[in-house]
Structure formats: C-alpha cells, structure tokens
Amino acid sequence: MQLTLEFGGGLELLCDSVKIHNINVALQNGIEKLTMKDLLSWVRTNLIKERPEMFMKGDSVRPGVLVLVNDCDWELSGQLDTTLEEKDVVVFISTLHGG
C-alpha cells in the first residue's frame, strides 16, 4: 500500500531530517486492511533512526504529537483503529517545543 508520511515540528530529526516519505507498506498475509497501529509499528521499525521514545509511547504516538490522516485529526477517525487506504497522507507534527 502506497502512503505519504510527513514529519514536522522537529520529528523529522528522528528520520535523518527527511520531512516527506513516500512509502510502500506490504500487507501481512491474511490482513485485508492497514490500520494506524500497523503503520506506527512499521514506522518505528523502518523510518525512525534514533530515539524512538521521542515519537512513540507503547503502541501509540507520544502525547503532544498531532496526527492527521488526509488533513483530518485521527482522534475523529478512531486513532489506532483508523483504517488507511491507498495513497493516504499521514502527517505527524510535534506540538511540544523547547524554550
């Protein structure tokens, strides 16, 4: 499944300073749909190069990370249970800033 991932607000630093990633996630055998929970696991394994604890806490993103799926807050679409479709755009933005 082809997706576009965008990282902002400093999160791109965890991915070798690359803000936009065009990725292809292979669905596991017997799985017909990809959820945000599956995608986050894939991101942790394949994109995050350093300090994954700055991006994720458990199976989800850390508090303070805004997640948009096709410009819609993922809290409105089911968070970890949000089903992704081909060519979706997922944006991760850190809302926490140092002073």
mmCIF file as gemmi writes it, N, C-alpha and C atoms, coordinates in Angstrom:
data_model
loop_
_atom_site.group_PDB
_atom_site.id
_atom_site.type_symbol
_atom_site.label_atom_id
_atom_site.label_alt_id
_atom_site.label_comp_id
_atom_site.label_asym_id
_atom_site.label_entity_id
_atom_site.label_seq_id
_atom_site.pdbx_PDB_ins_code
_atom_site.Cartn_x
_atom_site.Cartn_y
_atom_site.Cartn_z
_atom_site.occupancy
_atom_site.B_iso_or_equiv
_atom_site.pdbx_formal_charge
_atom_site.auth_seq_id
_atom_site.auth_asym_id
_atom_site.pdbx_PDB_model_num
ATOM 1 N N . MET Axp A 1 ? 0.84 -1.172 0 1 0 ? 1 A 1
ATOM 2 C CA . MET Axp A 1 ? 0 0 0 1 0 ? 1 A 1
ATOM 3 C C . MET Axp A 1 ? 0.887 1.238 0 1 0 ? 1 A 1
ATOM 4 N N . GLN Axp A 2 ? 0.654 2.128 -0.93 1 0 ? 2 A 1
ATOM 5 C CA . GLN Axp A 2 ? 1.453 3.341 -1.043 1 0 ? 2 A 1
ATOM 6 C C . GLN Axp A 2 ? 0.843 4.446 -0.192 1 0 ? 2 A 1
ATOM 7 N N . LEU Axp A 3 ? 1.689 5.057 0.632 1 0 ? 3 A 1
ATOM 8 C CA . LEU Axp A 3 ? 1.271 6.136 1.511 1 0 ? 3 A 1
ATOM 9 C C . LEU Axp A 3 ? 2.32 7.243 1.479 1 0 ? 3 A 1
ATOM 10 N N . THR Axp A 4 ? 1.915 8.441 1.859 1 0 ? 4 A 1
ATOM 11 C CA . THR Axp A 4 ? 2.847 9.546 2.04 1 0 ? 4 A 1
ATOM 12 C C . THR Axp A 4 ? 2.832 9.911 3.511 1 0 ? 4 A 1
ATOM 13 N N . LEU Axp A 5 ? 4.011 9.937 4.125 1 0 ? 5 A 1
ATOM 14 C CA . LEU Axp A 5 ? 4.145 10.319 5.521 1 0 ? 5 A 1
ATOM 15 C C . LEU Axp A 5 ? 4.925 11.621 5.593 1 0 ? 5 A 1
ATOM 16 N N . GLU Axp A 6 ? 4.443 12.542 6.427 1 0 ? 6 A 1
ATOM 17 C CA . GLU Axp A 6 ? 5.123 13.813 6.628 1 0 ? 6 A 1
ATOM 18 C C . GLU Axp A 6 ? 5.398 13.996 8.113 1 0 ? 6 A 1
ATOM 19 N N . PHE Axp A 7 ? 6.607 14.437 8.439 1 0 ? 7 A 1
ATOM 20 C CA . PHE Axp A 7 ? 7.01 14.656 9.816 1 0 ? 7 A 1
ATOM 21 C C . PHE Axp A 7 ? 7.374 16.124 9.987 1 0 ? 7 A 1
ATOM 22 N N . GLY Axp A 8 ? 6.853 16.76 11.033 1 0 ? 8 A 1
ATOM 23 C CA . GLY Axp A 8 ? 7.134 18.179 11.257 1 0 ? 8 A 1
ATOM 24 C C . GLY Axp A 8 ? 7.273 18.503 12.732 1 0 ? 8 A 1
ATOM 25 N N . GLY Axp A 9 ? 7.579 19.753 13.009 1 0 ? 9 A 1
ATOM 26 C CA . GLY Axp A 9 ? 7.725 20.207 14.38 1 0 ? 9 A 1
ATOM 27 C C . GLY Axp A 9 ? 8.927 19.625 15.093 1 0 ? 9 A 1
ATOM 28 N N . GLY Axp A 10 ? 9.91 19.168 14.34 1 0 ? 10 A 1
ATOM 29 C CA . GLY Axp A 10 ? 11.109 18.578 14.919 1 0 ? 10 A 1
ATOM 30 C C . GLY Axp A 10 ? 11.162 17.067 14.802 1 0 ? 10 A 1
ATOM 31 N N . LEU Axp A 11 ? 10.027 16.41 14.52 1 0 ? 11 A 1
ATOM 32 C CA . LEU Axp A 11 ? 10.019 14.95 14.405 1 0 ? 11 A 1
ATOM 33 C C . LEU Axp A 11 ? 10.844 14.452 13.226 1 0 ? 11 A 1
ATOM 34 N N . GLU Axp A 12 ? 11.028 15.309 12.225 1 0 ? 12 A 1
ATOM 35 C CA . GLU Axp A 12 ? 11.834 14.901 11.067 1 0 ? 12 A 1
ATOM 36 C C . GLU Axp A 12 ? 13.269 14.594 11.469 1 0 ? 12 A 1
ATOM 37 N N . LEU Axp A 13 ? 13.724 15.155 12.58 1 0 ? 13 A 1
ATOM 38 C CA . LEU Axp A 13 ? 15.094 14.897 13.049 1 0 ? 13 A 1
ATOM 39 C C . LEU Axp A 13 ? 15.288 13.433 13.439 1 0 ? 13 A 1
ATOM 40 N N . LEU Axp A 14 ? 14.198 12.743 13.767 1 0 ? 14 A 1
ATOM 41 C CA . LEU Axp A 14 ? 14.279 11.325 14.115 1 0 ? 14 A 1
ATOM 42 C C . LEU Axp A 14 ? 14.383 10.447 12.873 1 0 ? 14 A 1
ATOM 43 N N . CYS Axp A 15 ? 14.138 11.053 11.704 1 0 ? 15 A 1
ATOM 44 C CA . CYS Axp A 15 ? 14.141 10.308 10.426 1 0 ? 15 A 1
ATOM 45 C C . CYS Axp A 15 ? 15.198 10.869 9.49 1 0 ? 15 A 1
ATOM 46 N N . ASP Axp A 16 ? 16.394 11.076 9.998 1 0 ? 16 A 1
ATOM 47 C CA . ASP Axp A 16 ? 17.502 11.615 9.196 1 0 ? 16 A 1
ATOM 48 C C . ASP Axp A 16 ? 17.174 12.958 8.562 1 0 ? 16 A 1
ATOM 49 N N . SER Axp A 17 ? 16.365 13.772 9.238 1 0 ? 17 A 1
ATOM 50 C CA . SER Axp A 17 ? 15.991 15.127 8.788 1 0 ? 17 A 1
ATOM 51 C C . SER Axp A 17 ? 15.227 15.136 7.47 1 0 ? 17 A 1
ATOM 52 N N . VAL Axp A 18 ? 14.575 14.039 7.123 1 0 ? 18 A 1
ATOM 53 C CA . VAL Axp A 18 ? 13.739 13.974 5.922 1 0 ? 18 A 1
ATOM 54 C C . VAL Axp A 18 ? 12.288 14.18 6.355 1 0 ? 18 A 1
ATOM 55 N N . LYS Axp A 19 ? 11.643 15.216 5.791 1 0 ? 19 A 1
ATOM 56 C CA . LYS Axp A 19 ? 10.281 15.544 6.207 1 0 ? 19 A 1
ATOM 57 C C . LYS Axp A 19 ? 9.213 14.698 5.523 1 0 ? 19 A 1
ATOM 58 N N . ILE Axp A 20 ? 9.392 14.392 4.238 1 0 ? 20 A 1
ATOM 59 C CA . ILE Axp A 20 ? 8.359 13.681 3.481 1 0 ? 20 A 1
ATOM 60 C C . ILE Axp A 20 ? 8.894 12.336 3.014 1 0 ? 20 A 1
ATOM 61 N N . HIS Axp A 21 ? 8.122 11.296 3.287 1 0 ? 21 A 1
ATOM 62 C CA . HIS Axp A 21 ? 8.491 9.932 2.91 1 0 ? 21 A 1
ATOM 63 C C . HIS Axp A 21 ? 7.361 9.323 2.092 1 0 ? 21 A 1
ATOM 64 N N . ASN Axp A 22 ? 7.659 8.907 0.881 1 0 ? 22 A 1
ATOM 65 C CA . ASN Axp A 22 ? 6.703 8.133 0.079 1 0 ? 22 A 1
ATOM 66 C C . ASN Axp A 22 ? 7.053 6.671 0.304 1 0 ? 22 A 1
ATOM 67 N N . ILE Axp A 23 ? 6.146 5.955 0.944 1 0 ? 23 A 1
ATOM 68 C CA . ILE Axp A 23 ? 6.458 4.589 1.366 1 0 ? 23 A 1
ATOM 69 C C . ILE Axp A 23 ? 5.5 3.591 0.734 1 0 ? 23 A 1
ATOM 70 N N . ASN Axp A 24 ? 5.919 2.342 0.758 1 0 ? 24 A 1
ATOM 71 C CA . ASN Axp A 24 ? 5.079 1.232 0.309 1 0 ? 24 A 1
ATOM 72 C C . ASN Axp A 24 ? 5.099 0.189 1.418 1 0 ? 24 A 1
ATOM 73 N N . VAL Axp A 25 ? 3.939 0.003 2.061 1 0 ? 25 A 1
ATOM 74 C CA . VAL Axp A 25 ? 3.828 -0.94 3.175 1 0 ? 25 A 1
ATOM 75 C C . VAL Axp A 25 ? 3.141 -2.197 2.663 1 0 ? 25 A 1
ATOM 76 N N . ALA Axp A 26 ? 3.825 -3.329 2.796 1 0 ? 26 A 1
ATOM 77 C CA . ALA Axp A 26 ? 3.242 -4.603 2.372 1 0 ? 26 A 1
ATOM 78 C C . ALA Axp A 26 ? 2.286 -5.099 3.453 1 0 ? 26 A 1
ATOM 79 N N . LEU Axp A 27 ? 1.09 -5.501 3.041 1 0 ? 27 A 1
ATOM 80 C CA . LEU Axp A 27 ? 0.13 -6.062 3.988 1 0 ? 27 A 1
ATOM 81 C C . LEU Axp A 27 ? 0.551 -7.48 4.339 1 0 ? 27 A 1
ATOM 82 N N . GLN Axp A 28 ? 0.422 -7.825 5.607 1 0 ? 28 A 1
ATOM 83 C CA . GLN Axp A 28 ? 0.764 -9.166 6.062 1 0 ? 28 A 1
ATOM 84 C C . GLN Axp A 28 ? -0.246 -10.178 5.514 1 0 ? 28 A 1
ATOM 85 N N . ASN Axp A 29 ? 0.161 -11.422 5.426 1 0 ? 29 A 1
ATOM 86 C CA . ASN Axp A 29 ? -0.726 -12.475 4.922 1 0 ? 29 A 1
ATOM 87 C C . ASN Axp A 29 ? -2.019 -12.524 5.725 1 0 ? 29 A 1
ATOM 88 N N . GLY Axp A 30 ? -3.135 -12.56 5.017 1 0 ? 30 A 1
ATOM 89 C CA . GLY Axp A 30 ? -4.427 -12.676 5.665 1 0 ? 30 A 1
ATOM 90 C C . GLY Axp A 30 ? -5.008 -11.364 6.16 1 0 ? 30 A 1
ATOM 91 N N . ILE Axp A 31 ? -4.245 -10.284 6.075 1 0 ? 31 A 1
ATOM 92 C CA . ILE Axp A 31 ? -4.746 -8.981 6.521 1 0 ? 31 A 1
ATOM 93 C C . ILE Axp A 31 ? -5.193 -8.185 5.304 1 0 ? 31 A 1
ATOM 94 N N . GLU Axp A 32 ? -6.438 -7.724 5.339 1 0 ? 32 A 1
ATOM 95 C CA . GLU Axp A 32 ? -7.005 -7.015 4.199 1 0 ? 32 A 1
ATOM 96 C C . GLU Axp A 32 ? -6.883 -5.501 4.312 1 0 ? 32 A 1
ATOM 97 N N . LYS Axp A 33 ? -6.677 -5.01 5.54 1 0 ? 33 A 1
ATOM 98 C CA . LYS Axp A 33 ? -6.603 -3.566 5.71 1 0 ? 33 A 1
ATOM 99 C C . LYS Axp A 33 ? -5.433 -3.195 6.607 1 0 ? 33 A 1
ATOM 100 N N . LEU Axp A 34 ? -4.964 -1.978 6.42 1 0 ? 34 A 1
ATOM 101 C CA . LEU Axp A 34 ? -3.859 -1.458 7.22 1 0 ? 34 A 1
ATOM 102 C C . LEU Axp A 34 ? -4.438 -0.432 8.186 1 0 ? 34 A 1
ATOM 103 N N . THR Axp A 35 ? -4.124 -0.571 9.469 1 0 ? 35 A 1
ATOM 104 C CA . THR Axp A 35 ? -4.587 0.395 10.462 1 0 ? 35 A 1
ATOM 105 C C . THR Axp A 35 ? -3.432 1.288 10.888 1 0 ? 35 A 1
ATOM 106 N N . MET Axp A 36 ? -3.749 2.354 11.587 1 0 ? 36 A 1
ATOM 107 C CA . MET Axp A 36 ? -2.708 3.243 12.094 1 0 ? 36 A 1
ATOM 108 C C . MET Axp A 36 ? -1.795 2.499 13.067 1 0 ? 36 A 1
ATOM 109 N N . LYS Axp A 37 ? -2.337 1.569 13.827 1 0 ? 37 A 1
ATOM 110 C CA . LYS Axp A 37 ? -1.498 0.787 14.741 1 0 ? 37 A 1
ATOM 111 C C . LYS Axp A 37 ? -0.437 0.019 13.954 1 0 ? 37 A 1
ATOM 112 N N . ASP Axp A 38 ? -0.847 -0.589 12.817 1 0 ? 38 A 1
ATOM 113 C CA . ASP Axp A 38 ? 0.104 -1.301 11.965 1 0 ? 38 A 1
ATOM 114 C C . ASP Axp A 38 ? 1.143 -0.341 11.39 1 0 ? 38 A 1
ATOM 115 N N . LEU Axp A 39 ? 0.665 0.826 10.952 1 0 ? 39 A 1
ATOM 116 C CA . LEU Axp A 39 ? 1.576 1.802 10.346 1 0 ? 39 A 1
ATOM 117 C C . LEU Axp A 39 ? 2.602 2.295 11.365 1 0 ? 39 A 1
ATOM 118 N N . LEU Axp A 40 ? 2.175 2.591 12.579 1 0 ? 40 A 1
ATOM 119 C CA . LEU Axp A 40 ? 3.113 3.074 13.594 1 0 ? 40 A 1
ATOM 120 C C . LEU Axp A 40 ? 4.193 2.043 13.897 1 0 ? 40 A 1
ATOM 121 N N . SER Axp A 41 ? 3.813 0.78 13.931 1 0 ? 41 A 1
ATOM 122 C CA . SER Axp A 41 ? 4.797 -0.277 14.128 1 0 ? 41 A 1
ATOM 123 C C . SER Axp A 41 ? 5.788 -0.303 12.97 1 0 ? 41 A 1
ATOM 124 N N . TRP Axp A 42 ? 5.295 -0.139 11.748 1 0 ? 42 A 1
ATOM 125 C CA . TRP Axp A 42 ? 6.152 -0.117 10.551 1 0 ? 42 A 1
ATOM 126 C C . TRP Axp A 42 ? 7.1 1.085 10.613 1 0 ? 42 A 1
ATOM 127 N N . VAL Axp A 43 ? 6.569 2.247 11.002 1 0 ? 43 A 1
ATOM 128 C CA . VAL Axp A 43 ? 7.385 3.462 11.082 1 0 ? 43 A 1
ATOM 129 C C . VAL Axp A 43 ? 8.5 3.281 12.107 1 0 ? 43 A 1
ATOM 130 N N . ARG Axp A 44 ? 8.17 2.727 13.257 1 0 ? 44 A 1
ATOM 131 C CA . ARG Axp A 44 ? 9.178 2.51 14.305 1 0 ? 44 A 1
ATOM 132 C C . ARG Axp A 44 ? 10.307 1.617 13.791 1 0 ? 44 A 1
ATOM 133 N N . THR Axp A 45 ? 9.947 0.578 13.043 1 0 ? 45 A 1
ATOM 134 C CA . THR Axp A 45 ? 10.942 -0.379 12.553 1 0 ? 45 A 1
ATOM 135 C C . THR Axp A 45 ? 11.734 0.149 11.363 1 0 ? 45 A 1
ATOM 136 N N . ASN Axp A 46 ? 11.079 0.889 10.461 1 0 ? 46 A 1
ATOM 137 C CA . ASN Axp A 46 ? 11.696 1.225 9.179 1 0 ? 46 A 1
ATOM 138 C C . ASN Axp A 46 ? 12.13 2.68 8.987 1 0 ? 46 A 1
ATOM 139 N N . LEU Axp A 47 ? 11.541 3.628 9.709 1 0 ? 47 A 1
ATOM 140 C CA . LEU Axp A 47 ? 11.863 5.036 9.455 1 0 ? 47 A 1
ATOM 141 C C . LEU Axp A 47 ? 12.598 5.734 10.59 1 0 ? 47 A 1
ATOM 142 N N . ILE Axp A 48 ? 12.208 5.438 11.819 1 0 ? 48 A 1
ATOM 143 C CA . ILE Axp A 48 ? 12.816 6.135 12.952 1 0 ? 48 A 1
ATOM 144 C C . ILE Axp A 48 ? 14.251 5.64 13.127 1 0 ? 48 A 1
ATOM 145 N N . LYS Axp A 49 ? 15.19 6.561 12.981 1 0 ? 49 A 1
ATOM 146 C CA . LYS Axp A 49 ? 16.607 6.197 13.026 1 0 ? 49 A 1
ATOM 147 C C . LYS Axp A 49 ? 17.202 6.331 14.419 1 0 ? 49 A 1
ATOM 148 N N . GLU Axp A 50 ? 16.634 7.209 15.232 1 0 ? 50 A 1
ATOM 149 C CA . GLU Axp A 50 ? 17.176 7.413 16.573 1 0 ? 50 A 1
ATOM 150 C C . GLU Axp A 50 ? 16.07 7.85 17.518 1 0 ? 50 A 1
ATOM 151 N N . ARG Axp A 51 ? 16.236 7.539 18.781 1 0 ? 51 A 1
ATOM 152 C CA . ARG Axp A 51 ? 15.342 7.945 19.856 1 0 ? 51 A 1
ATOM 153 C C . ARG Axp A 51 ? 13.859 7.703 19.566 1 0 ? 51 A 1
ATOM 154 N N . PRO Axp A 52 ? 13.462 6.465 19.309 1 0 ? 52 A 1
ATOM 155 C CA . PRO Axp A 52 ? 12.046 6.182 19.035 1 0 ? 52 A 1
ATOM 156 C C . PRO Axp A 52 ? 11.133 6.582 20.189 1 0 ? 52 A 1
ATOM 157 N N . GLU Axp A 53 ? 11.68 6.672 21.403 1 0 ? 53 A 1
ATOM 158 C CA . GLU Axp A 53 ? 10.866 7.077 22.554 1 0 ? 53 A 1
ATOM 159 C C . GLU Axp A 53 ? 10.394 8.526 22.453 1 0 ? 53 A 1
ATOM 160 N N . MET Axp A 54 ? 11.022 9.303 21.587 1 0 ? 54 A 1
ATOM 161 C CA . MET Axp A 54 ? 10.573 10.684 21.366 1 0 ? 54 A 1
ATOM 162 C C . MET Axp A 54 ? 9.358 10.741 20.447 1 0 ? 54 A 1
ATOM 163 N N . PHE Axp A 55 ? 9.082 9.659 19.754 1 0 ? 55 A 1
ATOM 164 C CA . PHE Axp A 55 ? 7.96 9.6 18.814 1 0 ? 55 A 1
ATOM 165 C C . PHE Axp A 55 ? 6.823 8.734 19.345 1 0 ? 55 A 1
ATOM 166 N N . MET Axp A 56 ? 7.173 7.608 19.968 1 0 ? 56 A 1
ATOM 167 C CA . MET Axp A 56 ? 6.152 6.656 20.385 1 0 ? 56 A 1
ATOM 168 C C . MET Axp A 56 ? 6.222 6.363 21.881 1 0 ? 56 A 1
ATOM 169 N N . LYS Axp A 57 ? 5.056 6.049 22.414 1 0 ? 57 A 1
ATOM 170 C CA . LYS Axp A 57 ? 4.941 5.573 23.793 1 0 ? 57 A 1
ATOM 171 C C . LYS Axp A 57 ? 4.019 4.369 23.738 1 0 ? 57 A 1
ATOM 172 N N . GLY Axp A 58 ? 4.58 3.185 23.976 1 0 ? 58 A 1
ATOM 173 C CA . GLY Axp A 58 ? 3.798 1.964 23.812 1 0 ? 58 A 1
ATOM 174 C C . GLY Axp A 58 ? 3.501 1.727 22.339 1 0 ? 58 A 1
ATOM 175 N N . ASP Axp A 59 ? 2.244 1.495 22.008 1 0 ? 59 A 1
ATOM 176 C CA . ASP Axp A 59 ? 1.842 1.253 20.617 1 0 ? 59 A 1
ATOM 177 C C . ASP Axp A 59 ? 1.385 2.515 19.9 1 0 ? 59 A 1
ATOM 178 N N . SER Axp A 60 ? 1.358 3.643 20.592 1 0 ? 60 A 1
ATOM 179 C CA . SER Axp A 60 ? 0.818 4.869 20.009 1 0 ? 60 A 1
ATOM 180 C C . SER Axp A 60 ? 1.89 5.96 19.981 1 0 ? 60 A 1
ATOM 181 N N . VAL Axp A 61 ? 1.508 7.12 19.467 1 0 ? 61 A 1
ATOM 182 C CA . VAL Axp A 61 ? 2.431 8.259 19.482 1 0 ? 61 A 1
ATOM 183 C C . VAL Axp A 61 ? 2.444 8.856 20.882 1 0 ? 61 A 1
ATOM 184 N N . ARG Axp A 62 ? 3.491 9.567 21.194 1 0 ? 62 A 1
ATOM 185 C CA . ARG Axp A 62 ? 3.589 10.233 22.499 1 0 ? 62 A 1
ATOM 186 C C . ARG Axp A 62 ? 2.557 11.351 22.592 1 0 ? 62 A 1
ATOM 187 N N . PRO Axp A 63 ? 2.135 11.672 23.809 1 0 ? 63 A 1
ATOM 188 C CA . PRO Axp A 63 ? 1.3 12.87 23.978 1 0 ? 63 A 1
ATOM 189 C C . PRO Axp A 63 ? 2.043 14.083 23.421 1 0 ? 63 A 1
ATOM 190 N N . GLY Axp A 64 ? 1.332 14.957 22.751 1 0 ? 64 A 1
ATOM 191 C CA . GLY Axp A 64 ? 1.962 16.129 22.149 1 0 ? 64 A 1
ATOM 192 C C . GLY Axp A 64 ? 2.281 15.957 20.681 1 0 ? 64 A 1
ATOM 193 N N . VAL Axp A 65 ? 2.001 14.768 20.11 1 0 ? 65 A 1
ATOM 194 C CA . VAL Axp A 65 ? 2.191 14.558 18.675 1 0 ? 65 A 1
ATOM 195 C C . VAL Axp A 65 ? 0.817 14.574 18.018 1 0 ? 65 A 1
ATOM 196 N N . LEU Axp A 66 ? 0.599 15.564 17.155 1 0 ? 66 A 1
ATOM 197 C CA . LEU Axp A 66 ? -0.646 15.684 16.402 1 0 ? 66 A 1
ATOM 198 C C . LEU Axp A 66 ? -0.557 14.771 15.187 1 0 ? 66 A 1
ATOM 199 N N . VAL Axp A 67 ? -1.599 13.969 14.969 1 0 ? 67 A 1
ATOM 200 C CA . VAL Axp A 67 ? -1.618 13.051 13.834 1 0 ? 67 A 1
ATOM 201 C C . VAL Axp A 67 ? -2.806 13.415 12.95 1 0 ? 67 A 1
ATOM 202 N N . LEU Axp A 68 ? -2.518 13.658 11.672 1 0 ? 68 A 1
ATOM 203 C CA . LEU Axp A 68 ? -3.567 13.961 10.693 1 0 ? 68 A 1
ATOM 204 C C . LEU Axp A 68 ? -3.554 12.894 9.612 1 0 ? 68 A 1
ATOM 205 N N . VAL Axp A 69 ? -4.735 12.374 9.289 1 0 ? 69 A 1
ATOM 206 C CA . VAL Axp A 69 ? -4.882 11.435 8.179 1 0 ? 69 A 1
ATOM 207 C C . VAL Axp A 69 ? -5.721 12.147 7.13 1 0 ? 69 A 1
ATOM 208 N N . ASN Axp A 70 ? -5.116 12.45 5.992 1 0 ? 70 A 1
ATOM 209 C CA . ASN Axp A 70 ? -5.779 13.233 4.938 1 0 ? 70 A 1
ATOM 210 C C . ASN Axp A 70 ? -6.354 14.524 5.507 1 0 ? 70 A 1
ATOM 211 N N . ASP Axp A 71 ? -5.537 15.234 6.284 1 0 ? 71 A 1
ATOM 212 C CA . ASP Axp A 71 ? -5.872 16.529 6.888 1 0 ? 71 A 1
ATOM 213 C C . ASP Axp A 71 ? -6.971 16.468 7.939 1 0 ? 71 A 1
ATOM 214 N N . CYS Axp A 72 ? -7.301 15.284 8.438 1 0 ? 72 A 1
ATOM 215 C CA . CYS Axp A 72 ? -8.307 15.116 9.483 1 0 ? 72 A 1
ATOM 216 C C . CYS Axp A 72 ? -7.644 14.557 10.74 1 0 ? 72 A 1
ATOM 217 N N . ASP Axp A 73 ? -7.906 15.171 11.891 1 0 ? 73 A 1
ATOM 218 C CA . ASP Axp A 73 ? -7.346 14.714 13.157 1 0 ? 73 A 1
ATOM 219 C C . ASP Axp A 73 ? -7.733 13.261 13.38 1 0 ? 73 A 1
ATOM 220 N N . TRP Axp A 74 ? -6.749 12.422 13.662 1 0 ? 74 A 1
ATOM 221 C CA . TRP Axp A 74 ? -7.018 10.986 13.796 1 0 ? 74 A 1
ATOM 222 C C . TRP Axp A 74 ? -7.915 10.679 14.984 1 0 ? 74 A 1
ATOM 223 N N . GLU Axp A 75 ? -8.046 11.601 15.917 1 0 ? 75 A 1
ATOM 224 C CA . GLU Axp A 75 ? -8.939 11.387 17.053 1 0 ? 75 A 1
ATOM 225 C C . GLU Axp A 75 ? -10.393 11.334 16.596 1 0 ? 75 A 1
ATOM 226 N N . LEU Axp A 76 ? -10.687 11.899 15.437 1 0 ? 76 A 1
ATOM 227 C CA . LEU Axp A 76 ? -12.044 11.866 14.89 1 0 ? 76 A 1
ATOM 228 C C . LEU Axp A 76 ? -12.313 10.61 14.073 1 0 ? 76 A 1
ATOM 229 N N . SER Axp A 77 ? -11.253 9.879 13.749 1 0 ? 77 A 1
ATOM 230 C CA . SER Axp A 77 ? -11.439 8.705 12.878 1 0 ? 77 A 1
ATOM 231 C C . SER Axp A 77 ? -11.07 7.388 13.553 1 0 ? 77 A 1
ATOM 232 N N . GLY Axp A 78 ? -10.827 7.4 14.861 1 0 ? 78 A 1
ATOM 233 C CA . GLY Axp A 78 ? -10.582 6.139 15.556 1 0 ? 78 A 1
ATOM 234 C C . GLY Axp A 78 ? -9.175 5.911 16.057 1 0 ? 78 A 1
ATOM 235 N N . GLN Axp A 79 ? -8.31 6.894 15.957 1 0 ? 79 A 1
ATOM 236 C CA . GLN Axp A 79 ? -6.915 6.802 16.399 1 0 ? 79 A 1
ATOM 237 C C . GLN Axp A 79 ? -6.229 5.532 15.884 1 0 ? 79 A 1
ATOM 238 N N . LEU Axp A 80 ? -5.812 4.622 16.766 1 0 ? 80 A 1
ATOM 239 C CA . LEU Axp A 80 ? -5.068 3.431 16.339 1 0 ? 80 A 1
ATOM 240 C C . LEU Axp A 80 ? -5.875 2.522 15.426 1 0 ? 80 A 1
ATOM 241 N N . ASP Axp A 81 ? -7.205 2.589 15.505 1 0 ? 81 A 1
ATOM 242 C CA . ASP Axp A 81 ? -8.066 1.739 14.681 1 0 ? 81 A 1
ATOM 243 C C . ASP Axp A 81 ? -8.407 2.364 13.333 1 0 ? 81 A 1
ATOM 244 N N . THR Axp A 82 ? -7.893 3.564 13.066 1 0 ? 82 A 1
ATOM 245 C CA . THR Axp A 82 ? -8.149 4.219 11.784 1 0 ? 82 A 1
ATOM 246 C C . THR Axp A 82 ? -7.648 3.336 10.648 1 0 ? 82 A 1
ATOM 247 N N . THR Axp A 83 ? -8.52 3.061 9.689 1 0 ? 83 A 1
ATOM 248 C CA . THR Axp A 83 ? -8.149 2.249 8.534 1 0 ? 83 A 1
ATOM 249 C C . THR Axp A 83 ? -7.578 3.153 7.445 1 0 ? 83 A 1
ATOM 250 N N . LEU Axp A 84 ? -6.428 2.754 6.924 1 0 ? 84 A 1
ATOM 251 C CA . LEU Axp A 84 ? -5.767 3.529 5.874 1 0 ? 84 A 1
ATOM 252 C C . LEU Axp A 84 ? -6.084 2.936 4.511 1 0 ? 84 A 1
ATOM 253 N N . GLU Axp A 85 ? -6.085 3.797 3.509 1 0 ? 85 A 1
ATOM 254 C CA . GLU Axp A 85 ? -6.338 3.382 2.133 1 0 ? 85 A 1
ATOM 255 C C . GLU Axp A 85 ? -5.182 3.827 1.249 1 0 ? 85 A 1
ATOM 256 N N . GLU Axp A 86 ? -5.122 3.232 0.085 1 0 ? 86 A 1
ATOM 257 C CA . GLU Axp A 86 ? -4.081 3.546 -0.888 1 0 ? 86 A 1
ATOM 258 C C . GLU Axp A 86 ? -3.977 5.054 -1.104 1 0 ? 86 A 1
ATOM 259 N N . LYS Axp A 87 ? -2.742 5.564 -1.086 1 0 ? 87 A 1
ATOM 260 C CA . LYS Axp A 87 ? -2.402 6.96 -1.36 1 0 ? 87 A 1
ATOM 261 C C . LYS Axp A 87 ? -2.836 7.936 -0.277 1 0 ? 87 A 1
ATOM 262 N N . ASP Axp A 88 ? -3.166 7.434 0.918 1 0 ? 88 A 1
ATOM 263 C CA . ASP Axp A 88 ? -3.47 8.33 2.025 1 0 ? 88 A 1
ATOM 264 C C . ASP Axp A 88 ? -2.223 9.118 2.407 1 0 ? 88 A 1
ATOM 265 N N . VAL Axp A 89 ? -2.45 10.291 3.009 1 0 ? 89 A 1
ATOM 266 C CA . VAL Axp A 89 ? -1.371 11.128 3.504 1 0 ? 89 A 1
ATOM 267 C C . VAL Axp A 89 ? -1.506 11.214 5.022 1 0 ? 89 A 1
ATOM 268 N N . VAL Axp A 90 ? -0.457 10.813 5.734 1 0 ? 90 A 1
ATOM 269 C CA . VAL Axp A 90 ? -0.454 10.837 7.199 1 0 ? 90 A 1
ATOM 270 C C . VAL Axp A 90 ? 0.622 11.82 7.646 1 0 ? 90 A 1
ATOM 271 N N . VAL Axp A 91 ? 0.215 12.774 8.491 1 0 ? 91 A 1
ATOM 272 C CA . VAL Axp A 91 ? 1.121 13.819 8.952 1 0 ? 91 A 1
ATOM 273 C C . VAL Axp A 91 ? 1.304 13.7 10.461 1 0 ? 91 A 1
ATOM 274 N N . PHE Axp A 92 ? 2.542 13.771 10.906 1 0 ? 92 A 1
ATOM 275 C CA . PHE Axp A 92 ? 2.872 13.736 12.327 1 0 ? 92 A 1
ATOM 276 C C . PHE Axp A 92 ? 3.551 15.066 12.659 1 0 ? 92 A 1
ATOM 277 N N . ILE Axp A 93 ? 2.988 15.81 13.621 1 0 ? 93 A 1
ATOM 278 C CA . ILE Axp A 93 ? 3.541 17.117 13.992 1 0 ? 93 A 1
ATOM 279 C C . ILE Axp A 93 ? 3.709 17.168 15.503 1 0 ? 93 A 1
ATOM 280 N N . SER Axp A 94 ? 4.914 17.478 15.945 1 0 ? 94 A 1
ATOM 281 C CA . SER Axp A 94 ? 5.14 17.651 17.378 1 0 ? 94 A 1
ATOM 282 C C . SER Axp A 94 ? 4.639 19.037 17.776 1 0 ? 94 A 1
ATOM 283 N N . THR Axp A 95 ? 3.822 19.075 18.829 1 0 ? 95 A 1
ATOM 284 C CA . THR Axp A 95 ? 3.323 20.353 19.312 1 0 ? 95 A 1
ATOM 285 C C . THR Axp A 95 ? 4.119 20.826 20.526 1 0 ? 95 A 1
ATOM 286 N N . LEU Axp A 96 ? 5.145 20.053 20.908 1 0 ? 96 A 1
ATOM 287 C CA . LEU Axp A 96 ? 5.974 20.406 22.059 1 0 ? 96 A 1
ATOM 288 C C . LEU Axp A 96 ? 7.247 21.09 21.573 1 0 ? 96 A 1
ATOM 289 N N . HIS Axp A 97 ? 7.55 22.233 22.16 1 0 ? 97 A 1
ATOM 290 C CA . HIS Axp A 97 ? 8.724 22.979 21.732 1 0 ? 97 A 1
ATOM 291 C C . HIS Axp A 97 ? 9.526 23.396 22.942 1 0 ? 97 A 1
ATOM 292 N N . GLY Axp A 98 ? 10.824 23.417 22.774 1 0 ? 98 A 1
ATOM 293 C CA . GLY Axp A 98 ? 11.696 23.855 23.851 1 0 ? 98 A 1
ATOM 294 C C . GLY Axp A 98 ? 11.689 25.36 23.987 1 0 ? 98 A 1
ATOM 295 N N . GLY Axp A 99 ? 12.221 25.848 25.063 1 0 ? 99 A 1
ATOM 296 C CA . GLY Axp A 99 ? 12.168 27.283 25.297 1 0 ? 99 A 1
ATOM 297 C C . GLY Axp A 99 ? 13.47 27.857 25.583 1 0 ? 99 A 1
